[in-house]
Amino acid sequence: MSGFIDGQVRKAGEQRGFAVMRLLTHWNEIVGEDTAKMARPVDVGYGREGFGATLTVLCTGSAAPLVQQMLPQIREKVNACYGYSAISRVRVTQTAPVGFSEGQMAFQSAPVQKAPPPAHVIAASKELASDVESDGLRRALERLGQNVMAKKKST
């Protein structure tokens, strides 16, 4: 699926100034989970004078002072993503993007909590991976087996 929509997403991002789509798609990894919960990139603007662009981040009014203090770190991490000093300034925009009546910030939905697999699936996956000597590999194979067996049962 990503191959089909990659061009469309890239074109939409480039219209907003995001020449490197990784900034949008991996924002949490680039700036860290704590910063990503408070701020989201909305625009990259290129001014007429000087080198470098201005990254605009969106946050709520209550988080703005914290985000303002983190601007040098945000700029440094974003430039590391670009691979050069593409961003010279970071600007903070304060708003509640879900509307005035709610007054809440809904950047990301809450993660879906997966139900643990049934006991017989866990036991079967442990039995299948019991011959593996490496602890890390054995645990990874157990999780893989649990995911595969649980999916087969539900379909």
C-alpha positions in Angstrom: 0.0 0.0 0.0 2.8 2.4 0.8 4.1 2.1 -2.7 0.8 3.2 -4.1 0.4 6.3 -2.0 4.1 7.3 -1.5 4.1 9.7 -4.4 0.9 11.4 -3.4 2.0 11.8 0.3 5.4 13.1 -0.9 3.7 15.7 -3.2 1.4 16.9 -0.4 4.3 17.2 2.0 6.4 19.1 -0.5 3.7 21.6 -1.0 3.9 22.3 2.8 7.7 22.6 2.6 8.5 19.1 3.9 11.2 18.1 1.4 12.1 15.2 3.6 8.9 13.2 4.4 10.7 11.4 7.3 10.2 14.6 9.4 6.4 14.1 9.2 6.2 10.3 9.3 8.8 9.8 12.1 8.3 12.9 14.2 8.0 10.9 17.4 11.4 9.2 16.7 13.1 12.4 15.6 12.2 14.7 18.6 11.3 12.1 21.2 8.0 10.9 22.6 7.7 13.7 25.2 8.2 16.5 22.8 6.0 14.8 20.1 3.1 14.7 22.6 3.3 18.5 23.0 4.2 19.7 19.5 3.6 18.7 15.9 5.2 20.1 12.7 2.8 22.0 10.5 4.9 24.0 8.0 8.4 24.6 6.7 8.8 28.1 5.2 11.7 29.5 3.3 12.3 33.2 3.7 13.6 35.6 1.2 16.7 36.6 3.2 19.2 34.4 4.8 20.0 30.7 4.7 17.8 28.1 6.2 14.1 27.6 6.6 11.6 28.2 9.5 9.9 25.2 10.9 6.5 25.9 12.5 5.3 23.6 15.2 1.8 23.5 16.6 1.1 23.1 20.4 -1.5 24.1 22.9 -1.1 27.3 24.9 -0.3 25.4 28.1 2.6 23.5 26.5 4.0 26.5 24.6 6.5 27.6 27.4 7.9 24.1 27.6 8.1 23.7 23.8 9.7 27.2 23.6 12.5 26.0 25.9 13.1 23.0 23.8 13.4 24.9 20.5 17.2 24.6 20.2 17.0 20.8 20.8 14.1 20.5 18.3 16.1 22.4 15.6 19.2 20.3 16.2 17.3 17.0 16.0 15.4 18.1 12.8 18.6 19.2 11.2 20.1 15.8 12.0 17.1 14.3 10.2 17.7 16.4 7.1 21.5 15.8 7.2 22.5 19.4 7.1 21.5 22.7 8.7 18.3 23.1 6.7 16.3 24.7 9.6 17.6 27.9 11.0 14.6 28.9 13.1 11.7 27.1 14.8 8.5 29.0 15.4 5.8 27.9 17.9 2.1 28.3 17.0 -0.4 28.0 19.9 -3.8 26.6 19.3 -6.3 23.9 20.1 -6.6 22.1 16.8 -9.8 20.2 17.7 -11.9 23.4 18.0 -12.7 26.1 20.4 -15.5 24.3 22.4 -13.4 21.2 23.2 -10.2 23.0 24.0 -8.2 19.8 23.8 -5.3 18.7 21.7 -5.9 15.6 19.7 -2.6 15.0 18.0 -2.7 11.2 18.3 -5.3 8.7 19.2 -4.7 6.6 22.2 -2.9 3.4 21.4 -5.1 0.4 21.0 -4.6 -2.1 23.7 -4.3 -5.6 22.3 -5.8 -8.4 24.3 -3.2 -10.9 25.4 -3.2 -14.2 23.5 -5.0 -17.2 25.0 -3.0 -19.4 27.3 -2.9 -22.3 24.8 -1.4 -20.1 22.2 1.3 -18.9 24.6 2.1 -22.4 25.6 2.3 -23.6 22.0 4.6 -20.7 20.9 6.9 -21.4 23.9 7.0 -25.1 22.9 7.8 -24.3 19.3 10.7 -22.0 20.2 12.1 -24.1 23.1 15.0 -25.5 21.1 16.5 -22.0 20.4 19.5 -21.3 22.6 19.5 -17.5 22.3 17.2 -15.8 24.8 16.5 -12.8 22.6 15.8 -14.9 19.5 13.6 -17.3 21.5 11.5 -14.5 22.9 11.1 -12.9 19.4 10.1 -16.3 17.9 7.6 -16.8 20.7 6.0 -13.4 20.0 6.0 -14.1 16.3 4.3 -17.5 16.9 1.8 -15.9 19.2 0.9 -13.3 16.7 0.6 -15.8 13.8 -1.4 -18.3 15.9 -3.7 -15.6 17.3 -4.4 -14.2 13.9 -5.2 -17.6 12.4 -7.7 -18.2 15.2 -9.5 -14.9 14.7 -9.9 -15.2 10.9 
